[in-house]
């Protein structure tokens, strides 16, 4: 009977090791990856639903959509440039400067557009600003997670 119990205990240990996934050093946790992707999806989806339901003209909607796409690209590009510099990967000064400039311009375009938008009430302006900033932050975090995961897999 004790042999049966030993076998059961051994099987239990084997099952535990199958369930637990091994994370490499420097790799983000699955929870952090999920939270980052969730924040990006929530931010972008909320922004786009807001645009879809807005009572503004199509050219205004196009402006705000373009600013979102431009901002997301600029944020990811800047994060990559900053990280490359930190890791000793060559980054030209012009690319680094353009990355900063693009992010500042995208945030400025959003702020100026919302400030001057007469057809949008104040609560909607706050909604667009918050979902825009959430999206930018989440895009940077997702890109960082992807890079950290790739780096951890390369190490071994």
Chimera marker file (.cmm) of the C-alpha trace (Angstrom):
<marker_set name="trace">
<marker id="1" x="0.000" y="0.000" z="0.000" r="1" g="1" b="0" radius="0.5"/>
<marker id="2" x="2.859" y="2.375" z="0.719" r="1" g="1" b="0" radius="0.5"/>
<marker id="3" x="4.181" y="1.739" z="-2.815" r="1" g="1" b="0" radius="0.5"/>
<marker id="4" x="0.830" y="2.857" z="-4.226" r="1" g="1" b="0" radius="0.5"/>
<marker id="5" x="1.000" y="6.030" z="-2.165" r="1" g="1" b="0" radius="0.5"/>
<marker id="6" x="4.569" y="6.692" z="-3.322" r="1" g="1" b="0" radius="0.5"/>
<marker id="7" x="3.478" y="6.315" z="-6.943" r="1" g="1" b="0" radius="0.5"/>
<marker id="8" x="0.567" y="8.682" z="-6.361" r="1" g="1" b="0" radius="0.5"/>
<marker id="9" x="2.853" y="11.215" z="-4.746" r="1" g="1" b="0" radius="0.5"/>
<marker id="10" x="5.336" y="10.952" z="-7.616" r="1" g="1" b="0" radius="0.5"/>
<marker id="11" x="2.537" y="11.432" z="-10.134" r="1" g="1" b="0" radius="0.5"/>
<marker id="12" x="1.404" y="14.500" z="-8.240" r="1" g="1" b="0" radius="0.5"/>
<marker id="13" x="4.889" y="15.990" z="-8.439" r="1" g="1" b="0" radius="0.5"/>
<marker id="14" x="5.036" y="15.323" z="-12.171" r="1" g="1" b="0" radius="0.5"/>
<marker id="15" x="1.689" y="17.028" z="-12.751" r="1" g="1" b="0" radius="0.5"/>
<marker id="16" x="2.785" y="20.088" z="-10.801" r="1" g="1" b="0" radius="0.5"/>
<marker id="17" x="5.872" y="20.480" z="-12.968" r="1" g="1" b="0" radius="0.5"/>
<marker id="18" x="3.785" y="20.227" z="-16.133" r="1" g="1" b="0" radius="0.5"/>
<marker id="19" x="1.426" y="22.980" z="-15.028" r="1" g="1" b="0" radius="0.5"/>
<marker id="20" x="4.123" y="25.405" z="-13.952" r="1" g="1" b="0" radius="0.5"/>
<marker id="21" x="5.848" y="27.070" z="-16.896" r="1" g="1" b="0" radius="0.5"/>
<marker id="22" x="9.436" y="28.064" z="-16.517" r="1" g="1" b="0" radius="0.5"/>
<marker id="23" x="10.167" y="31.734" z="-17.096" r="1" g="1" b="0" radius="0.5"/>
<marker id="24" x="13.611" y="32.804" z="-18.214" r="1" g="1" b="0" radius="0.5"/>
<marker id="25" x="15.502" y="35.532" z="-16.374" r="1" g="1" b="0" radius="0.5"/>
<marker id="26" x="14.479" y="38.974" z="-17.604" r="1" g="1" b="0" radius="0.5"/>
<marker id="27" x="11.306" y="37.733" z="-19.259" r="1" g="1" b="0" radius="0.5"/>
<marker id="28" x="8.117" y="39.534" z="-18.211" r="1" g="1" b="0" radius="0.5"/>
<marker id="29" x="5.483" y="37.499" z="-16.410" r="1" g="1" b="0" radius="0.5"/>
<marker id="30" x="2.448" y="36.325" z="-18.368" r="1" g="1" b="0" radius="0.5"/>
<marker id="31" x="0.278" y="38.522" z="-16.142" r="1" g="1" b="0" radius="0.5"/>
<marker id="32" x="2.288" y="41.628" z="-17.053" r="1" g="1" b="0" radius="0.5"/>
<marker id="33" x="2.197" y="40.738" z="-20.743" r="1" g="1" b="0" radius="0.5"/>
<marker id="34" x="-1.559" y="40.231" z="-20.558" r="1" g="1" b="0" radius="0.5"/>
<marker id="35" x="-2.112" y="43.462" z="-18.666" r="1" g="1" b="0" radius="0.5"/>
<marker id="36" x="-0.050" y="45.361" z="-21.240" r="1" g="1" b="0" radius="0.5"/>
<marker id="37" x="-1.933" y="43.911" z="-24.195" r="1" g="1" b="0" radius="0.5"/>
<marker id="38" x="-5.218" y="44.471" z="-22.365" r="1" g="1" b="0" radius="0.5"/>
<marker id="39" x="-4.390" y="48.121" z="-21.717" r="1" g="1" b="0" radius="0.5"/>
<marker id="40" x="-3.455" y="48.614" z="-25.368" r="1" g="1" b="0" radius="0.5"/>
<marker id="41" x="-6.667" y="46.981" z="-26.595" r="1" g="1" b="0" radius="0.5"/>
<marker id="42" x="-8.825" y="48.899" z="-24.119" r="1" g="1" b="0" radius="0.5"/>
<marker id="43" x="-7.182" y="52.237" z="-24.946" r="1" g="1" b="0" radius="0.5"/>
<marker id="44" x="-7.290" y="51.875" z="-28.727" r="1" g="1" b="0" radius="0.5"/>
<marker id="45" x="-10.761" y="50.301" z="-28.765" r="1" g="1" b="0" radius="0.5"/>
<marker id="46" x="-12.235" y="52.966" z="-26.496" r="1" g="1" b="0" radius="0.5"/>
<marker id="47" x="-10.669" y="55.713" z="-28.614" r="1" g="1" b="0" radius="0.5"/>
<marker id="48" x="-11.981" y="54.192" z="-31.854" r="1" g="1" b="0" radius="0.5"/>
<marker id="49" x="-15.477" y="53.575" z="-30.446" r="1" g="1" b="0" radius="0.5"/>
<marker id="50" x="-15.505" y="57.185" z="-29.279" r="1" g="1" b="0" radius="0.5"/>
<marker id="51" x="-14.544" y="58.336" z="-32.775" r="1" g="1" b="0" radius="0.5"/>
<marker id="52" x="-17.146" y="56.094" z="-34.393" r="1" g="1" b="0" radius="0.5"/>
<marker id="53" x="-19.921" y="57.461" z="-32.168" r="1" g="1" b="0" radius="0.5"/>
<marker id="54" x="-18.776" y="61.094" z="-32.331" r="1" g="1" b="0" radius="0.5"/>
<marker id="55" x="-20.967" y="63.626" z="-34.079" r="1" g="1" b="0" radius="0.5"/>
<marker id="56" x="-18.008" y="65.295" z="-35.793" r="1" g="1" b="0" radius="0.5"/>
<marker id="57" x="-17.347" y="65.449" z="-39.517" r="1" g="1" b="0" radius="0.5"/>
<marker id="58" x="-15.460" y="62.657" z="-41.230" r="1" g="1" b="0" radius="0.5"/>
<marker id="59" x="-12.381" y="64.827" z="-41.811" r="1" g="1" b="0" radius="0.5"/>
<marker id="60" x="-12.202" y="65.520" z="-38.062" r="1" g="1" b="0" radius="0.5"/>
<marker id="61" x="-12.483" y="61.822" z="-37.303" r="1" g="1" b="0" radius="0.5"/>
<marker id="62" x="-9.694" y="61.191" z="-39.810" r="1" g="1" b="0" radius="0.5"/>
<marker id="63" x="-7.518" y="63.771" z="-38.068" r="1" g="1" b="0" radius="0.5"/>
<marker id="64" x="-7.935" y="62.150" z="-34.660" r="1" g="1" b="0" radius="0.5"/>
<marker id="65" x="-7.400" y="58.667" z="-36.112" r="1" g="1" b="0" radius="0.5"/>
<marker id="66" x="-4.192" y="59.780" z="-37.851" r="1" g="1" b="0" radius="0.5"/>
<marker id="67" x="-2.927" y="61.395" z="-34.657" r="1" g="1" b="0" radius="0.5"/>
<marker id="68" x="-3.520" y="58.127" z="-32.767" r="1" g="1" b="0" radius="0.5"/>
<marker id="69" x="-1.657" y="56.034" z="-35.339" r="1" g="1" b="0" radius="0.5"/>
<marker id="70" x="1.160" y="58.579" z="-35.533" r="1" g="1" b="0" radius="0.5"/>
<marker id="71" x="1.418" y="58.710" z="-31.738" r="1" g="1" b="0" radius="0.5"/>
<marker id="72" x="1.528" y="54.926" z="-31.370" r="1" g="1" b="0" radius="0.5"/>
<marker id="73" x="4.275" y="54.624" z="-33.951" r="1" g="1" b="0" radius="0.5"/>
<marker id="74" x="6.255" y="57.514" z="-32.461" r="1" g="1" b="0" radius="0.5"/>
<marker id="75" x="6.042" y="56.093" z="-28.932" r="1" g="1" b="0" radius="0.5"/>
<marker id="76" x="7.231" y="52.634" z="-29.992" r="1" g="1" b="0" radius="0.5"/>
<marker id="77" x="9.979" y="54.118" z="-32.158" r="1" g="1" b="0" radius="0.5"/>
<marker id="78" x="11.238" y="56.296" z="-29.311" r="1" g="1" b="0" radius="0.5"/>
<marker id="79" x="11.173" y="53.383" z="-26.861" r="1" g="1" b="0" radius="0.5"/>
<marker id="80" x="13.233" y="51.318" z="-29.266" r="1" g="1" b="0" radius="0.5"/>
<marker id="81" x="15.738" y="54.109" z="-29.847" r="1" g="1" b="0" radius="0.5"/>
<marker id="82" x="16.163" y="54.783" z="-26.118" r="1" g="1" b="0" radius="0.5"/>
<marker id="83" x="16.588" y="51.100" z="-25.340" r="1" g="1" b="0" radius="0.5"/>
<marker id="84" x="19.043" y="50.577" z="-28.188" r="1" g="1" b="0" radius="0.5"/>
<marker id="85" x="21.181" y="53.435" z="-26.853" r="1" g="1" b="0" radius="0.5"/>
<marker id="86" x="21.064" y="51.967" z="-23.338" r="1" g="1" b="0" radius="0.5"/>
<marker id="87" x="22.185" y="48.567" z="-24.634" r="1" g="1" b="0" radius="0.5"/>
<marker id="88" x="25.025" y="49.996" z="-26.691" r="1" g="1" b="0" radius="0.5"/>
<marker id="89" x="23.352" y="49.352" z="-30.042" r="1" g="1" b="0" radius="0.5"/>
<marker id="90" x="24.248" y="52.190" z="-32.423" r="1" g="1" b="0" radius="0.5"/>
<marker id="91" x="21.469" y="54.736" z="-32.924" r="1" g="1" b="0" radius="0.5"/>
<marker id="92" x="22.033" y="57.760" z="-35.092" r="1" g="1" b="0" radius="0.5"/>
<marker id="93" x="21.438" y="61.124" z="-33.505" r="1" g="1" b="0" radius="0.5"/>
<marker id="94" x="19.023" y="62.087" z="-36.254" r="1" g="1" b="0" radius="0.5"/>
<marker id="95" x="16.833" y="59.015" z="-35.667" r="1" g="1" b="0" radius="0.5"/>
<marker id="96" x="16.873" y="59.558" z="-31.917" r="1" g="1" b="0" radius="0.5"/>
<marker id="97" x="15.975" y="63.217" z="-32.370" r="1" g="1" b="0" radius="0.5"/>
<marker id="98" x="13.237" y="62.491" z="-34.903" r="1" g="1" b="0" radius="0.5"/>
<marker id="99" x="11.743" y="59.908" z="-32.553" r="1" g="1" b="0" radius="0.5"/>
<marker id="100" x="11.500" y="62.469" z="-29.748" r="1" g="1" b="0" radius="0.5"/>
<marker id="101" x="10.208" y="65.111" z="-32.153" r="1" g="1" b="0" radius="0.5"/>
<marker id="102" x="7.525" y="62.779" z="-33.558" r="1" g="1" b="0" radius="0.5"/>
<marker id="103" x="6.226" y="61.875" z="-30.105" r="1" g="1" b="0" radius="0.5"/>
<marker id="104" x="6.139" y="65.507" z="-28.990" r="1" g="1" b="0" radius="0.5"/>
<marker id="105" x="4.371" y="66.511" z="-32.216" r="1" g="1" b="0" radius="0.5"/>
<marker id="106" x="1.760" y="63.763" z="-31.888" r="1" g="1" b="0" radius="0.5"/>
<marker id="107" x="0.956" y="64.708" z="-28.290" r="1" g="1" b="0" radius="0.5"/>
<marker id="108" x="0.902" y="68.392" z="-29.245" r="1" g="1" b="0" radius="0.5"/>
<marker id="109" x="-1.425" y="67.736" z="-32.195" r="1" g="1" b="0" radius="0.5"/>
<marker id="110" x="-3.794" y="65.865" z="-29.902" r="1" g="1" b="0" radius="0.5"/>
<marker id="111" x="-3.718" y="68.624" z="-27.277" r="1" g="1" b="0" radius="0.5"/>
<marker id="112" x="-4.158" y="71.439" z="-29.803" r="1" g="1" b="0" radius="0.5"/>
<marker id="113" x="-6.904" y="69.557" z="-31.640" r="1" g="1" b="0" radius="0.5"/>
<marker id="114" x="-8.841" y="68.906" z="-28.445" r="1" g="1" b="0" radius="0.5"/>
<marker id="115" x="-8.332" y="72.442" z="-27.149" r="1" g="1" b="0" radius="0.5"/>
<marker id="116" x="-9.712" y="73.954" z="-30.356" r="1" g="1" b="0" radius="0.5"/>
<marker id="117" x="-12.512" y="71.433" z="-30.920" r="1" g="1" b="0" radius="0.5"/>
<marker id="118" x="-15.712" y="73.399" z="-30.430" r="1" g="1" b="0" radius="0.5"/>
<marker id="119" x="-18.013" y="70.494" z="-31.237" r="1" g="1" b="0" radius="0.5"/>
<marker id="120" x="-16.667" y="68.263" z="-28.447" r="1" g="1" b="0" radius="0.5"/>
<marker id="121" x="-17.805" y="68.714" z="-24.854" r="1" g="1" b="0" radius="0.5"/>
<marker id="122" x="-15.233" y="68.799" z="-22.066" r="1" g="1" b="0" radius="0.5"/>
<marker id="123" x="-15.926" y="65.250" z="-20.834" r="1" g="1" b="0" radius="0.5"/>
<marker id="124" x="-15.369" y="63.889" z="-24.356" r="1" g="1" b="0" radius="0.5"/>
<marker id="125" x="-12.104" y="65.809" z="-24.616" r="1" g="1" b="0" radius="0.5"/>
<marker id="126" x="-10.956" y="64.178" z="-21.388" r="1" g="1" b="0" radius="0.5"/>
<marker id="127" x="-12.030" y="60.780" z="-22.688" r="1" g="1" b="0" radius="0.5"/>
<marker id="128" x="-9.987" y="61.176" z="-25.881" r="1" g="1" b="0" radius="0.5"/>
<marker id="129" x="-6.970" y="62.483" z="-23.998" r="1" g="1" b="0" radius="0.5"/>
<marker id="130" x="-7.005" y="59.635" z="-21.468" r="1" g="1" b="0" radius="0.5"/>
<marker id="131" x="-7.536" y="56.873" z="-24.031" r="1" g="1" b="0" radius="0.5"/>
<marker id="132" x="-4.779" y="58.403" z="-26.203" r="1" g="1" b="0" radius="0.5"/>
<marker id="133" x="-2.268" y="58.495" z="-23.339" r="1" g="1" b="0" radius="0.5"/>
<marker id="134" x="-3.268" y="54.977" z="-22.199" r="1" g="1" b="0" radius="0.5"/>
<marker id="135" x="-2.720" y="53.717" z="-25.738" r="1" g="1" b="0" radius="0.5"/>
<marker id="136" x="0.718" y="55.340" z="-26.009" r="1" g="1" b="0" radius="0.5"/>
<marker id="137" x="1.854" y="53.970" z="-22.670" r="1" g="1" b="0" radius="0.5"/>
<marker id="138" x="0.507" y="50.502" z="-23.426" r="1" g="1" b="0" radius="0.5"/>
<marker id="139" x="2.169" y="50.440" z="-26.873" r="1" g="1" b="0" radius="0.5"/>
<marker id="140" x="5.529" y="51.179" z="-25.250" r="1" g="1" b="0" radius="0.5"/>
<marker id="141" x="4.950" y="48.482" z="-22.640" r="1" g="1" b="0" radius="0.5"/>
<marker id="142" x="3.889" y="45.868" z="-25.202" r="1" g="1" b="0" radius="0.5"/>
<marker id="143" x="6.947" y="46.623" z="-27.328" r="1" g="1" b="0" radius="0.5"/>
<marker id="144" x="9.177" y="46.372" z="-24.251" r="1" g="1" b="0" radius="0.5"/>
<marker id="145" x="7.624" y="43.023" z="-23.301" r="1" g="1" b="0" radius="0.5"/>
<marker id="146" x="8.144" y="41.658" z="-26.800" r="1" g="1" b="0" radius="0.5"/>
<marker id="147" x="11.765" y="42.747" z="-26.763" r="1" g="1" b="0" radius="0.5"/>
<marker id="148" x="12.407" y="41.415" z="-23.250" r="1" g="1" b="0" radius="0.5"/>
<marker id="149" x="10.868" y="38.062" z="-24.167" r="1" g="1" b="0" radius="0.5"/>
<marker id="150" x="12.963" y="37.844" z="-27.322" r="1" g="1" b="0" radius="0.5"/>
<marker id="151" x="16.130" y="38.766" z="-25.404" r="1" g="1" b="0" radius="0.5"/>
<marker id="152" x="15.395" y="36.151" z="-22.711" r="1" g="1" b="0" radius="0.5"/>
<marker id="153" x="14.906" y="33.439" z="-25.347" r="1" g="1" b="0" radius="0.5"/>
<marker id="154" x="18.184" y="34.381" z="-27.062" r="1" g="1" b="0" radius="0.5"/>
<marker id="155" x="20.036" y="34.061" z="-23.750" r="1" g="1" b="0" radius="0.5"/>
<marker id="156" x="18.945" y="30.614" z="-23.342" r="1" g="1" b="0" radius="0.5"/>
<link id1="1" id2="2" r="1" g="1" b="0" radius="0.2"/>
<link id1="2" id2="3" r="1" g="1" b="0" radius="0.2"/>
<link id1="3" id2="4" r="1" g="1" b="0" radius="0.2"/>
<link id1="4" id2="5" r="1" g="1" b="0" radius="0.2"/>
<link id1="5" id2="6" r="1" g="1" b="0" radius="0.2"/>
<link id1="6" id2="7" r="1" g="1" b="0" radius="0.2"/>
<link id1="7" id2="8" r="1" g="1" b="0" radius="0.2"/>
<link id1="8" id2="9" r="1" g="1" b="0" radius="0.2"/>
<link id1="9" id2="10" r="1" g="1" b="0" radius="0.2"/>
<link id1="10" id2="11" r="1" g="1" b="0" radius="0.2"/>
<link id1="11" id2="12" r="1" g="1" b="0" radius="0.2"/>
<link id1="12" id2="13" r="1" g="1" b="0" radius="0.2"/>
<link id1="13" id2="14" r="1" g="1" b="0" radius="0.2"/>
<link id1="14" id2="15" r="1" g="1" b="0" radius="0.2"/>
<link id1="15" id2="16" r="1" g="1" b="0" radius="0.2"/>
<link id1="16" id2="17" r="1" g="1" b="0" radius="0.2"/>
<link id1="17" id2="18" r="1" g="1" b="0" radius="0.2"/>
<link id1="18" id2="19" r="1" g="1" b="0" radius="0.2"/>
<link id1="19" id2="20" r="1" g="1" b="0" radius="0.2"/>
<link id1="20" id2="21" r="1" g="1" b="0" radius="0.2"/>
<link id1="21" id2="22" r="1" g="1" b="0" radius="0.2"/>
<link id1="22" id2="23" r="1" g="1" b="0" radius="0.2"/>
<link id1="23" id2="24" r="1" g="1" b="0" radius="0.2"/>
<link id1="24" id2="25" r="1" g="1" b="0" radius="0.2"/>
<link id1="25" id2="26" r="1" g="1" b="0" radius="0.2"/>
<link id1="26" id2="27" r="1" g="1" b="0" radius="0.2"/>
<link id1="27" id2="28" r="1" g="1" b="0" radius="0.2"/>
<link id1="28" id2="29" r="1" g="1" b="0" radius="0.2"/>
<link id1="29" id2="30" r="1" g="1" b="0" radius="0.2"/>
<link id1="30" id2="31" r="1" g="1" b="0" radius="0.2"/>
<link id1="31" id2="32" r="1" g="1" b="0" radius="0.2"/>
<link id1="32" id2="33" r="1" g="1" b="0" radius="0.2"/>
<link id1="33" id2="34" r="1" g="1" b="0" radius="0.2"/>
<link id1="34" id2="35" r="1" g="1" b="0" radius="0.2"/>
<link id1="35" id2="36" r="1" g="1" b="0" radius="0.2"/>
<link id1="36" id2="37" r="1" g="1" b="0" radius="0.2"/>
<link id1="37" id2="38" r="1" g="1" b="0" radius="0.2"/>
<link id1="38" id2="39" r="1" g="1" b="0" radius="0.2"/>
<link id1="39" id2="40" r="1" g="1" b="0" radius="0.2"/>
<link id1="40" id2="41" r="1" g="1" b="0" radius="0.2"/>
<link id1="41" id2="42" r="1" g="1" b="0" radius="0.2"/>
<link id1="42" id2="43" r="1" g="1" b="0" radius="0.2"/>
<link id1="43" id2="44" r="1" g="1" b="0" radius="0.2"/>
<link id1="44" id2="45" r="1" g="1" b="0" radius="0.2"/>
<link id1="45" id2="46" r="1" g="1" b="0" radius="0.2"/>
<link id1="46" id2="47" r="1" g="1" b="0" radius="0.2"/>
<link id1="47" id2="48" r="1" g="1" b="0" radius="0.2"/>
<link id1="48" id2="49" r="1" g="1" b="0" radius="0.2"/>
<link id1="49" id2="50" r="1" g="1" b="0" radius="0.2"/>
<link id1="50" id2="51" r="1" g="1" b="0" radius="0.2"/>
<link id1="51" id2="52" r="1" g="1" b="0" radius="0.2"/>
<link id1="52" id2="53" r="1" g="1" b="0" radius="0.2"/>
<link id1="53" id2="54" r="1" g="1" b="0" radius="0.2"/>
<link id1="54" id2="55" r="1" g="1" b="0" radius="0.2"/>
<link id1="55" id2="56" r="1" g="1" b="0" radius="0.2"/>
<link id1="56" id2="57" r="1" g="1" b="0" radius="0.2"/>
<link id1="57" id2="58" r="1" g="1" b="0" radius="0.2"/>
<link id1="58" id2="59" r="1" g="1" b="0" radius="0.2"/>
<link id1="59" id2="60" r="1" g="1" b="0" radius="0.2"/>
<link id1="60" id2="61" r="1" g="1" b="0" radius="0.2"/>
<link id1="61" id2="62" r="1" g="1" b="0" radius="0.2"/>
<link id1="62" id2="63" r="1" g="1" b="0" radius="0.2"/>
<link id1="63" id2="64" r="1" g="1" b="0" radius="0.2"/>
<link id1="64" id2="65" r="1" g="1" b="0" radius="0.2"/>
<link id1="65" id2="66" r="1" g="1" b="0" radius="0.2"/>
<link id1="66" id2="67" r="1" g="1" b="0" radius="0.2"/>
<link id1="67" id2="68" r="1" g="1" b="0" radius="0.2"/>
<link id1="68" id2="69" r="1" g="1" b="0" radius="0.2"/>
<link id1="69" id2="70" r="1" g="1" b="0" radius="0.2"/>
<link id1="70" id2="71" r="1" g="1" b="0" radius="0.2"/>
<link id1="71" id2="72" r="1" g="1" b="0" radius="0.2"/>
<link id1="72" id2="73" r="1" g="1" b="0" radius="0.2"/>
<link id1="73" id2="74" r="1" g="1" b="0" radius="0.2"/>
<link id1="74" id2="75" r="1" g="1" b="0" radius="0.2"/>
<link id1="75" id2="76" r="1" g="1" b="0" radius="0.2"/>
<link id1="76" id2="77" r="1" g="1" b="0" radius="0.2"/>
<link id1="77" id2="78" r="1" g="1" b="0" radius="0.2"/>
<link id1="78" id2="79" r="1" g="1" b="0" radius="0.2"/>
<link id1="79" id2="80" r="1" g="1" b="0" radius="0.2"/>
<link id1="80" id2="81" r="1" g="1" b="0" radius="0.2"/>
<link id1="81" id2="82" r="1" g="1" b="0" radius="0.2"/>
<link id1="82" id2="83" r="1" g="1" b="0" radius="0.2"/>
<link id1="83" id2="84" r="1" g="1" b="0" radius="0.2"/>
<link id1="84" id2="85" r="1" g="1" b="0" radius="0.2"/>
<link id1="85" id2="86" r="1" g="1" b="0" radius="0.2"/>
<link id1="86" id2="87" r="1" g="1" b="0" radius="0.2"/>
<link id1="87" id2="88" r="1" g="1" b="0" radius="0.2"/>
<link id1="88" id2="89" r="1" g="1" b="0" radius="0.2"/>
<link id1="89" id2="90" r="1" g="1" b="0" radius="0.2"/>
<link id1="90" id2="91" r="1" g="1" b="0" radius="0.2"/>
<link id1="91" id2="92" r="1" g="1" b="0" radius="0.2"/>
<link id1="92" id2="93" r="1" g="1" b="0" radius="0.2"/>
<link id1="93" id2="94" r="1" g="1" b="0" radius="0.2"/>
<link id1="94" id2="95" r="1" g="1" b="0" radius="0.2"/>
<link id1="95" id2="96" r="1" g="1" b="0" radius="0.2"/>
<link id1="96" id2="97" r="1" g="1" b="0" radius="0.2"/>
<link id1="97" id2="98" r="1" g="1" b="0" radius="0.2"/>
<link id1="98" id2="99" r="1" g="1" b="0" radius="0.2"/>
<link id1="99" id2="100" r="1" g="1" b="0" radius="0.2"/>
<link id1="100" id2="101" r="1" g="1" b="0" radius="0.2"/>
<link id1="101" id2="102" r="1" g="1" b="0" radius="0.2"/>
<link id1="102" id2="103" r="1" g="1" b="0" radius="0.2"/>
<link id1="103" id2="104" r="1" g="1" b="0" radius="0.2"/>
<link id1="104" id2="105" r="1" g="1" b="0" radius="0.2"/>
<link id1="105" id2="106" r="1" g="1" b="0" radius="0.2"/>
<link id1="106" id2="107" r="1" g="1" b="0" radius="0.2"/>
<link id1="107" id2="108" r="1" g="1" b="0" radius="0.2"/>
<link id1="108" id2="109" r="1" g="1" b="0" radius="0.2"/>
<link id1="109" id2="110" r="1" g="1" b="0" radius="0.2"/>
<link id1="110" id2="111" r="1" g="1" b="0" radius="0.2"/>
<link id1="111" id2="112" r="1" g="1" b="0" radius="0.2"/>
<link id1="112" id2="113" r="1" g="1" b="0" radius="0.2"/>
<link id1="113" id2="114" r="1" g="1" b="0" radius="0.2"/>
<link id1="114" id2="115" r="1" g="1" b="0" radius="0.2"/>
<link id1="115" id2="116" r="1" g="1" b="0" radius="0.2"/>
<link id1="116" id2="117" r="1" g="1" b="0" radius="0.2"/>
<link id1="117" id2="118" r="1" g="1" b="0" radius="0.2"/>
<link id1="118" id2="119" r="1" g="1" b="0" radius="0.2"/>
<link id1="119" id2="120" r="1" g="1" b="0" radius="0.2"/>
<link id1="120" id2="121" r="1" g="1" b="0" radius="0.2"/>
<link id1="121" id2="122" r="1" g="1" b="0" radius="0.2"/>
<link id1="122" id2="123" r="1" g="1" b="0" radius="0.2"/>
<link id1="123" id2="124" r="1" g="1" b="0" radius="0.2"/>
<link id1="124" id2="125" r="1" g="1" b="0" radius="0.2"/>
<link id1="125" id2="126" r="1" g="1" b="0" radius="0.2"/>
<link id1="126" id2="127" r="1" g="1" b="0" radius="0.2"/>
<link id1="127" id2="128" r="1" g="1" b="0" radius="0.2"/>
<link id1="128" id2="129" r="1" g="1" b="0" radius="0.2"/>
<link id1="129" id2="130" r="1" g="1" b="0" radius="0.2"/>
<link id1="130" id2="131" r="1" g="1" b="0" radius="0.2"/>
<link id1="131" id2="132" r="1" g="1" b="0" radius="0.2"/>
<link id1="132" id2="133" r="1" g="1" b="0" radius="0.2"/>
<link id1="133" id2="134" r="1" g="1" b="0" radius="0.2"/>
<link id1="134" id2="135" r="1" g="1" b="0" radius="0.2"/>
<link id1="135" id2="136" r="1" g="1" b="0" radius="0.2"/>
<link id1="136" id2="137" r="1" g="1" b="0" radius="0.2"/>
<link id1="137" id2="138" r="1" g="1" b="0" radius="0.2"/>
<link id1="138" id2="139" r="1" g="1" b="0" radius="0.2"/>
<link id1="139" id2="140" r="1" g="1" b="0" radius="0.2"/>
<link id1="140" id2="141" r="1" g="1" b="0" radius="0.2"/>
<link id1="141" id2="142" r="1" g="1" b="0" radius="0.2"/>
<link id1="142" id2="143" r="1" g="1" b="0" radius="0.2"/>
<link id1="143" id2="144" r="1" g="1" b="0" radius="0.2"/>
<link id1="144" id2="145" r="1" g="1" b="0" radius="0.2"/>
<link id1="145" id2="146" r="1" g="1" b="0" radius="0.2"/>
<link id1="146" id2="147" r="1" g="1" b="0" radius="0.2"/>
<link id1="147" id2="148" r="1" g="1" b="0" radius="0.2"/>
<link id1="148" id2="149" r="1" g="1" b="0" radius="0.2"/>
<link id1="149" id2="150" r="1" g="1" b="0" radius="0.2"/>
<link id1="150" id2="151" r="1" g="1" b="0" radius="0.2"/>
<link id1="151" id2="152" r="1" g="1" b="0" radius="0.2"/>
<link id1="152" id2="153" r="1" g="1" b="0" radius="0.2"/>
<link id1="153" id2="154" r="1" g="1" b="0" radius="0.2"/>
<link id1="154" id2="155" r="1" g="1" b="0" radius="0.2"/>
<link id1="155" id2="156" r="1" g="1" b="0" radius="0.2"/>
</marker_set>
